[in-house]
Amino acid sequence: MIPQDLPIICVGGSAGGLDAYERLLANLPLDLGAAIVIVNHLRTVSTLLHEILPGYTQMPVELITEGLDIRPNCVFVIPPQRDLHVLNGEFRLEPISKPRGWPDVITVFLRSLTDHWHGRLVAVIVSGYDGDGAEALCGIREVGGITIAQMPDSAGQPDMPNSAIASGCVDFILTPENIAAKITEIIQPAG
C-alpha cells in the first residue's frame, strides 16, 4: 500500500506538449521521490507517449489502467478518452465527461487531487491549445500545492500556459528545463 502523502507532479499539456514533456523528464532525477502524471488531452487519437517518453528518462513510464497503484519515481500517462481520478492511493478511470469541444481532463484530474490526495501537489501546465487546467490551479494552491506554467515563448502552442497565467494562481513561469529544476528543489529541498 502506497502512502497517500506521496508527492504527485501533474504535468498537463496538449499540442506541442511532447517537446515540453521530453525536456522536463530529461532533467528530473531518477530518485525524485514523487509520482509524475502526464495528462495530455487527446480526444480521439491513441497516445504513444508511453512508448516515446522512455527515451528521455530512466524512470519507468506506464500507461494508466484502472486501479493502478500510484508509486514514486514513475511516470504515468493518461489513456485517451478517459477522465482520470485518484482514490485510496490508486488511479481511477472514467469515461470522458466532456466528449465534445476542448477536453478538460487536466482540470478534472487536478480537482480530484485536491479532493482525494494528501501528499504534496505540483501542477504544471505546458504547451497546448485552449485553457484546460487553468480553472483548477487556484484550488491546488488552496490545499498548499505549487503551480507552474511553461514560459509561453518556450511553448509550441502558448494558449494553455497563457490561460494558466491569466488565472492569477501560477507560482512560477519557467522553461521546461527550469521547471524540472524547480520541481527537484520543491520535492528534494537541500538538507
Buried (B, 14 or more C-beta within 10 A) or exposed (E): EBEBEBBBBBBBBBBBBBBBBBBBBBBBBEEBEBBBBBBBBBBEEEBEBBEBBBEBBEBEBBBBEEEBEBEBBBBBBBBBBBBBBBEEBBBBBEEBEBEEEBBBBBBBBBBBBBEBBEBBBBBBBBBBBBBBBBBBBBBBBEEEBBBBBBBBEBBBBBBBBBBBBEBEBBBBBBBBBBBBEBBBEBBBEEE
